[in-house]
Amino acid sequence: MNLINRIFGLEQINGGDRCPTYLYRWTLLRIGKSLGIYLHHFVGDDWSLDMHDHPKRFVSIGLKGRYIEETPAFPPDGRTADGGKMFITERVYNAPWIRTFPANHVHRLRMINGGDCWTLVIVFKAVREWGFWHFGEWIPWTEYVKGTRKAIADMMKNCP
């Protein structure tokens, strides 16, 4: 397994070492900056309680397992007609599936009852910067995870 991990560049995603690893990712194929194919093994909930978007359009193919996807019921800026709190919609996805997402898709993933989930993800060329939505404010990922907004990320982490 160590050889496979080295060949396919295993990454452990854990919110900049703030939480235990919740996602293992292997790079199966990369063609310049225009296409990438990854194998994802989700073993826990997204590390942040805040939702995030992405830099690239992508396709997710559910191979095994299931998860809950949380999305904002209103625009992610958190504004509602009455000025209230943003509402969250939850939906369970059970493999197999094929889903496609624009880069600006806002969400957060949670595992069900300590389970895990395997997906094949095809990503296309980056079209934007990505970030996190914190109380209606979009924060670039570099500021959120390791930059000037690190305090928010520490406060919003989803782990002990």
Salt bridges, closest charged atoms under 4 A:
GLU11 OE2 - ARG25 NE 3.07
ASP46 OD2 - HIS52 ND1 3.70
ASP50 OD2 - HIS134 ND1 2.92
ASP53 OD2 - ARG128 NH2 3.16
GLU69 OE1 - ARG99 NH2 2.67
GLU69 OE2 - HIS105 NE2 2.72
GLU69 OE2 - HIS107 ND1 2.80
GLU70 OE1 - ARG108 NH1 3.66
GLU70 OE2 - ARG110 NH1 2.41
ASP77 OD2 - ARG79 NH1 2.91
GLU90 OE2 - ARG110 NH1 2.77
ASP116 OD2 - HIS41 NE2 2.62
GLU137 OE2 - ARG149 NH1 2.90
GLU143 OE1 - ARG149 NE 3.61
ASP154 OD1 - ARG18 NE 2.42
ASP154 OD2 - LYS150 NZ 2.83
